[in-house]
Amino acid sequence: MREAKPRRVGTRWQIRVTDEHGKRRKRLFNAYSDALKALTAEQATVAEVKDGLRDPRPAGRTFNALADYWG
């Protein structure tokens, strides 16, 4: 597995992470240091969830799913 690190996209920095639900996400930052901090925090959160130290974030729901639930 490759080591994750921020990569330059135009004039900004992008991080790509896989969350605890297995969904891949991308975020952009203006500064490399901000991107690196966010990447480290995301990786720590995922590791804590996988180790059972933290409850996972609720999975995202679509508007239609919420409308069916409340409808």
LUMNU-597403 format. One line per 3 residues: number of its first residue (from 1); for each residue x, y, z of N, C-alpha, C, O. Coordinates in pm, 1 decimal, m for minus. Layout:
# residues N
NUM = X,Y,Z,X,Y,Z,X,Y,Z,X,Y,Z; ...
This chain:
# residues 71
1 = 84.1,m118.4,0.0,0.0,0.0,0.0,88.7,124.9,0.0,187.2,132.8,73.4; 52.5,219.9,m82.0,128.6,345.4,m88.3,100.5,431.1,32.8,m7.8,427.2,91.1; 200.2,508.0,68.6,181.9,604.7,176.6,99.5,721.1,123.7,130.6,777.2,18.7
4 = m5.4,757.1,196.5,m91.2,867.5,154.5,m23.2,999.1,185.0,39.1,1015.4,289.9; m35.7,1092.6,93.0,17.1,1226.0,115.0,m61.6,1323.1,27.9,m116.9,1283.2,m74.6; m67.1,1450.1,67.5,m137.2,1549.3,m14.9,m70.1,1562.7,m150.8,51.6,1548.4,m162.8
7 = m150.4,1590.2,m253.0,m93.7,1611.7,m386.4,m144.2,1743.9,m440.8,m254.6,1788.6,m409.7; m60.5,1804.9,m522.6,m92.6,1935.5,m578.6,m193.8,1919.4,m691.9,m178.6,1835.1,m780.3; m298.0,2003.3,m686.3,m398.9,2009.9,m790.8,m413.6,2157.4,m824.9,m481.6,2231.5,m753.8
10 = m350.9,2199.8,m932.3,m349.3,2342.1,m966.5,m270.1,2418.8,m862.2,m151.5,2392.7,m841.8; m335.4,2512.9,m796.5,m268.0,2590.8,m692.6,m306.2,2543.3,m553.0,m266.0,2603.8,m453.6; m383.5,2435.5,m544.8,m431.9,2386.2,m415.7,m375.5,2246.8,m388.3,m307.6,2188.2,m472.6
13 = m404.9,2195.0,m269.0,m358.6,2063.1,m226.7,m479.2,1974.3,m199.5,m574.6,2015.8,m133.7; m474.1,1851.1,m250.9,m584.7,1757.6,m238.3,m543.1,1638.6,m152.0,m431.0,1588.6,m161.5; m637.0,1594.6,m67.2,m616.8,1468.9,4.3,m727.8,1374.1,m39.3,m839.5,1416.7,m68.8
16 = m695.7,1245.8,m42.8,m793.6,1142.7,m74.9,m788.6,1040.1,36.8,m683.1,983.9,66.3; m904.0,1015.9,99.0,m911.0,920.9,210.1,m1029.5,827.7,189.9,m1126.0,860.9,121.1; m1020.0,710.7,251.2,m1131.7,617.2,256.4,m1182.0,618.2,400.4,m1107.6,586.9,493.4
19 = m1309.4,654.6,417.8,m1361.9,666.6,554.3,m1394.6,529.9,612.7,m1373.2,426.8,548.9; m1447.4,530.5,736.4,m1474.5,405.4,806.0,m1587.0,324.0,743.8,m1603.2,206.4,776.3; m1665.1,385.0,654.4,m1772.2,314.7,584.2,m1724.4,261.8,448.5,m1801.7,199.9,375.3
22 = m1598.8,285.9,415.4,m1542.6,239.3,288.4,m1565.5,335.3,172.7,m1535.2,302.4,58.0; m1618.5,453.5,201.6,m1645.5,552.2,96.7,m1521.5,639.3,75.4,m1462.5,689.3,171.1; m1483.2,656.6,m50.1,m1367.6,740.3,m81.9,m1410.5,886.0,m89.5,m1514.1,919.1,m147.2
25 = m1329.4,971.5,m30.4,m1359.5,1114.9,m27.1,m1236.6,1195.0,m66.4,m1123.0,1151.8,m46.3; m1261.8,1314.1,m123.6,m1154.7,1406.5,m160.1,m1185.2,1540.9,m97.0,m1301.1,1581.1,m87.0; m1079.6,1610.8,m54.1,m1093.4,1746.4,m1.0,m977.7,1829.0,m53.0,m867.3,1778.1,m72.3
28 = m1003.9,1958.2,m75.6,m902.1,2051.0,m123.9,m868.4,2153.6,m18.0,m955.0,2197.3,57.9; m740.3,2192.2,m13.3,m691.5,2291.7,82.7,m600.8,2390.2,11.1,m540.0,2356.9,m90.6; m591.6,2511.1,64.1,m503.9,2612.0,6.2,m358.5,2591.2,45.9,m268.5,2623.7,m31.6
31 = m334.0,2538.2,163.9,m197.5,2522.5,214.3,m164.8,2373.8,233.3,m249.9,2295.2,275.0; m42.0,2337.5,202.4,3.6,2199.6,219.8,m7.5,2156.7,365.5,m49.0,2044.5,394.3; 29.3,2245.2,457.1,26.0,2210.6,599.8,m116.2,2179.6,646.1,m136.1,2088.6,726.5
34 = m215.4,2254.2,596.4,m355.0,2227.1,631.8,m399.9,2092.5,577.1,m470.7,2018.0,644.7; m359.1,2061.7,455.5,m394.9,1933.8,395.1,m331.7,1818.0,471.9,m396.4,1715.7,494.3; m207.7,1833.4,511.7,m138.1,1728.2,585.2,m201.9,1705.1,722.4,m215.5,1590.6,765.6
37 = m240.9,1812.6,790.8,m308.2,1800.7,920.8,m442.1,1728.8,905.9,m474.9,1641.3,986.0; m518.9,1765.4,804.2,m649.5,1703.1,782.2,m634.0,1555.4,746.3,m711.4,1471.7,792.7; m535.7,1523.6,665.0,m511.5,1384.7,626.8,m475.3,1301.1,748.8,m526.8,1190.7,766.4
40 = m388.0,1353.0,831.8,m346.9,1282.6,953.4,m466.1,1261.4,1046.5,m482.0,1153.5,1103.7; m549.3,1363.5,1061.5,m667.0,1353.1,1148.2,m765.8,1249.7,1094.3,m819.6,1169.9,1171.1; m790.0,1250.2,963.9,m881.7,1152.9,902.9,m830.5,1010.7,921.3,m907.6,920.7,954.6
43 = m701.1,990.1,899.8,m643.2,857.7,915.3,m652.3,810.1,1059.7,m677.8,692.2,1084.5; m631.9,900.1,1154.8,m641.5,864.7,1296.5,m785.3,827.4,1332.3,m807.9,730.7,1405.1; m881.2,902.4,1282.4,m1022.2,873.8,1309.4,m1061.1,736.7,1256.8,m1125.7,659.1,1327.2
46 = m1022.6,706.7,1134.4,m1055.1,576.9,1074.7,m989.9,464.3,1154.2,m1053.0,361.4,1178.5; m865.8,482.3,1194.4,m795.6,379.7,1272.0,m864.2,357.2,1407.1,m877.4,242.8,1450.7; m907.8,463.6,1473.5,m975.9,450.8,1602.5,m1108.5,377.3,1588.1,m1143.8,296.1,1673.7
49 = m1182.4,404.7,1480.8,m1309.6,335.7,1457.4,m1283.0,187.7,1431.8,m1352.4,101.9,1486.4; m1184.4,157.7,1350.3,m1153.5,17.5,1319.3,m1104.8,m58.2,1441.6,m1127.8,m178.7,1452.6; m1038.1,10.1,1533.8,m989.0,m53.4,1656.7,m1096.3,m58.1,1765.8,m1073.0,m115.8,1872.0
52 = m1213.6,1.6,1741.4,m1322.9,0.8,1837.2,m1311.0,106.1,1946.2,m1380.7,97.7,2047.4; m1225.8,203.5,1928.3,m1207.3,307.7,2028.2,m1304.3,424.3,2013.1,m1319.0,505.1,2104.8; m1369.6,433.4,1899.5,m1459.6,544.9,1869.8,m1577.7,491.9,1790.2,m1562.6,400.2,1709.5
55 = m1695.4,549.4,1812.9,m1813.3,512.7,1734.4,m1800.9,574.3,1595.5,m1753.4,687.1,1581.7; m1843.1,501.4,1493.2,m1834.6,558.8,1357.9,m1933.2,673.4,1339.7,m2036.5,681.1,1406.2; m1897.9,761.8,1247.5,m1990.3,868.9,1211.9,m2110.3,805.4,1143.6,m2095.8,704.0,1075.3
58 = m2228.8,863.2,1160.7,m2344.4,806.1,1091.2,m2324.7,813.7,940.3,m2272.0,911.9,888.0; m2367.6,709.3,871.8,m2357.1,707.7,725.5,m2448.2,815.5,668.2,m2555.6,841.8,722.3; m2405.8,877.2,559.4,m2486.4,980.9,495.9,m2615.3,924.0,439.8,m2618.7,810.8,391.4
61 = m2718.6,1001.4,446.5,m2847.5,958.1,393.7,m2890.2,1053.3,284.4,m2861.4,1172.9,288.7; m2958.8,998.7,187.2,m3009.6,1081.8,78.9,m3138.9,1149.2,123.1,m3202.4,1107.3,219.9; m3175.8,1252.1,52.0,m3300.5,1321.6,82.0,m3418.5,1226.9,67.0,m3510.0,1227.8,149.4
64 = m3416.9,1144.2,m38.9,m3527.5,1052.1,m61.7,m3543.8,951.8,52.7,m3656.1,919.5,91.3; m3432.9,903.0,106.4,m3438.5,809.5,217.6,m3498.5,877.1,340.7,m3579.8,817.0,410.9; m3459.5,1000.3,366.9,m3515.1,1073.9,480.6,m3664.0,1105.9,458.8,m3743.4,1098.9,552.6
67 = m3701.0,1140.4,336.3,m3840.6,1170.2,306.5,m3926.6,1044.4,325.6,m4037.5,1053.5,378.2; m3877.5,928.3,284.1,m3950.4,803.3,305.2,m3963.9,773.5,453.9,m4069.3,728.5,499.0; m3858.4,798.3,530.1,m3862.2,772.7,673.5,m3965.8,859.0,743.4,m4042.9,810.4,826.1
70 = m3967.2,988.1,709.6,m4058.3,1080.6,775.6,m4194.4,1088.2,708.5,m4287.0,1147.7,763.5; m4208.0,1028.7,589.9,m4332.7,1040.0,513.7,m4435.7,946.3,550.6,m4544.1,947.8,492.4
